[in-house]
Amino acid sequence: MIHNGEYERAISSLESEASGENIPPLQKAEYCEWIAECHKRLEDNKSAGDWYLEAVKKVLSQTGDQKSKAKQALADCDKALASYKEGGDSTDVLVAARLRQYLLGLAG
């Protein structure tokens, strides 16, 4: 669907997949990233930022080393920040910027 430009249909399908109970956090994070990309293509940068932050949450929810998880989550946090700068409000930008600083501290 994504490759055919059917972004709204893809979002609906991916949201359903991302909410599955038996799906590992990293796979859920990947679904969140795809949803964010669909929103970006629809020029809904606020929603894209929200979904990138949801991907960050999924990465951080997995078990393992905090430092590794923080490094992994930084890319999505940066994408969220960029999306919010393009279409969010100042609060969204502030939240994403603070989260980025927190992740940088953990990744240290």
Buried (B, 14 or more C-beta within 10 A) or exposed (E): BBEEEEBEEBBBBBBEBBEEEEBEBEBBBBBBBBBBBBBBEEEBBBBBBBBBBBBBBBBBEBEEEEEEBBBBBBBBBBBBBBBBBEBBEEEBBEBBBEBBEEBEEBBE
